Amino acid sequence: MGYQDLFLQTTESTNRVAKEMGASGVAHGSGVVADTQTAGRGRLGRQWHSPPGCNLYCSYVIRPDIDLQDYPKLTMVAGVAAAQCVQDHSSLAVGLKWPNDLYIDTRKCGGILCEASPAATPPFAVIGIGINCNLNTSEIPEELKGMATSLLMEGGCRIDPQQLFVDLREHLLDAVRDFEKQGFSHILSTWNHFDTFRGTHMTWVREDGKPVEGISLGPDLDGSLVVQDLDGNRHKVISGDVTLVGSVPMERS
């Protein structure tokens, strides 16, 4: 069965549309892409800035042959796929920040929002990906200046979002197949290559609002981030906000 894609001028959220598509039974790998979103979302309920005509806002319906307990790891699977695809298109040194952000140096250029529907028959996940392609400095909100960037701003060349949507799907499906056949350790090895903030001083904000400072040791085999605090104790971060304190990221090997 071929892909059943939707191309929209505008939508509230591509993830919302993709969940409806998944529930209707569309094929594995089918996707939706929009020129703009009016209520795009990021992790922890944050709004995703979605100006029209310059970036990629898309979601894919994925029906992986994995245990339901492994669905949360699809966020990192998608991160590997997105980093590889953007690097292929731009030749930029793209990095990943746990669990779901794409970075160039210390500025964010993309994000991933994975939502599972395990009760569906058959179960599926929706992987939403937003990438700042042709955004220029004047289009970045004042509160995000210095924190956000785009492929155009970093590389000086324009990217076709529609072609990126097509190529990103192939990278994503390849990464999902690798996950199915070789397990998460294979994905994690690739993810670690792109880990921009391993070895840096981070602040982890726990769900109860308490901050914990420490050094990022990178994710482990269950997808949790390992942080070593200032007393040498190691913590497994399952959820919560992780921010850079101010040290310079280590070079990736």
N, C-alpha and C positions, 0 to 999 in steps of 0.2 A: 504494500500500500504506500502511495506517495504521501508526501507531506501536505498537510492542509493548513496553509498559512493565511493569516489575516494581515493586511497592510492598512493602517488607519491614519487619518489625518490627525485626529486628536482622541484621547481617551482619558478617563480618570486615572487608570493604572493598568499597564499591560499584564501585570500579575493577576488582577481580577478577571480580565478577559480570558487569560490562559487557563485559569481554574475552571471557568465555564466550558471552555473548549475541552479540557481534560475530562470533565464529567460527562460530556457528550460523546466521548469515545474516540477523539481524534488520534491519529497514529503517533507513535513514539518519534520525537524530534520535531513535531509540528510547532509552529511558533506564531507570535504576533509581534509586530513592530509598529511603532507610532512616531509621527513627526513631533508630537509634543504630548506631555501628560499634565493633567490639571491637578492630580492628587497623587503624584508619584511618591513611593515610600522607600525608605531605607531601613536598616536594622534599628531596633529599639524604638520603632515608631517614628523615626525622624522623616521629615519631608525631603524628597529628592528634587533639587532644583532642575526643572525641565523646560528650558526655553526652546521655542520651535526652530526647526530648520538647520540645526547644526550638530546634533549629537545622536547617539544610538540609544534608544529606549526600547527594549525587547524582552520577551519572555518565551521560554520553550517548555513544552510538555514532555516530561521524561518518564518512561516506564521501565526502570532498571530491573535487572534480574539480581536483586540483592535482598538481604533480610531487612524487614521494616526497621529494625533497630539501627541499621546503618544509614538510613536516609539522611540524618543530620550531617553526615560526612560529605554529602553531595555539594555543600557549600564550598568545601575545599577542592573537590573535584572540578567544580566550575571555575574556581580561582586559577587553577593550573591551566585550564583551557583558555580562559580569557587572557592571561598573561602571555601565553605562547602565541595566541592569535594577534594580539596587539603588537608584540615584538616583531612578528612576521610582516605586519603591515607598515610599521613605522621605523623599524631598526632602533627603537629607543630601548634603553635599559629599564624595563618595567619591573617593579617589585610588588610583593604581596604583604599585606598587614593582616594579621589574624583578627577575625576569621574570614573577612569578606571584602576587603578593600584592595584596589589597585593603586599603586603609587608610582610616581616618578620622583626620585630623590625623596624629599619629605613632604610632597604635595599630592593630594588625592586626585586621581583622574578617572576613577570608576568604582562601582560598587555592585554587590551581588545580594539578592534577597531570594532565598530558597524556602519554599513553603510546601509541605507534604500534605497529601490527602490519603492517609493510610486506610481510611474506612471505605474508600471507593472500590468498586469492583470492575476491573482490576485496579489496584492502588497506583497512584502516580505522584509525581512531584512537579512543581512549577519552579523553574529557575529563571528569575528576573535579573537582567544585567543592564546596567546603565554605564555608558562610556562617554566621557567628554571628548568629542572628536574635533570639531571645528569652532569651539568656543574661543572667543578672544577676551582679552583682559577686561574690556569695558562691559562685557556681558556677565561677569561674575559679581554676585551681590557683595556689597561692601563688607558684610560680616564674614565672608568666605575668602576674601583676598588674602593671599599669603598661605592659604590652606588648600586651595583647589587649583587645578591646572587642566590643560587639555593637550591632546596630541599635536594640535596645530601650534599652540604656544611653545611647546617643547621642541618640536621637530621642524616647524616651519612649512609643512606641507599639508594639504587638505586630504581628508579621508572620506570616502563615499560610505555613509552609514548603511545603505542598503547592501552593498557588497560585503561590508563588515558583518552584517547580520547573517548572510549566507555562509561566509567562511567561519564565523564563530560557531555556528551550529555544527559544522564538520569537526572542529576542534573539540567541542563539547561531547559529541557522540563518541569520538575516539577516546576521550578521557574516561567516559562512562564504561566503554568496553574494556579499557585497561583495568578499571576498578573491578568490574565483574570477573575478569579472567585472572588477574594477578594480585588482587587484594589491595587494601588501603596502604600497605607499606610501600608499594610501588608509587602510588600517588603522593604519599608523604615525602618520599625521596625527591621527587620533582618539585613539590611545593617548597621544600627547604632550600632548593637552589634559588628560588625567587624571594625568600624571606628577607625583607629589607631591614627588619628591626630586631633580628636575633642578636643578642649580646648588648642591647641598649637598655638604658635606664627608663623604666616605664612606670606609670601609675595605673593600677587596676582598681576600678570603682566597683565594689561588690554590690550585689542586689540590694543590700540593706543601706547602701549609700556610703559605707565606710571605705576610704581609699587605702590601698596597700601599695607601697613603693617597692620596686625590686628590679631585677634583671630578667629580661625575657630569654628563656632557654629554648623557645620554639615549641611547636605542638608535639604531642605524643601520639601513640598509635590509636587512641580513642578519639583523637581530634581536639582534645583539650589543650589549652595553652599552659605551659609550665613556667611559673614565675618564681624566682628565688628572691626572697625578701632580704632586707638589710641585715637580718640576724642569721642568714644562711638557711632559713627554712624554705622548703619548696611547697608551692601551692599549685593546685590544678584549677585553672580558670575554665569553667564550663560556659558561663555567660557573663554579661556585664560589659562595661565600657573600658577599653584599654587605650591610654594616650601616652604619647612620647613626652618625657620630662624635659629633655634638652640635650642629651648626649648625641654624638654623631653616630649614625649607623655604621656598623662594621662592613667592610668590603665582602661581597659574596665571592666564594671560590668557584 
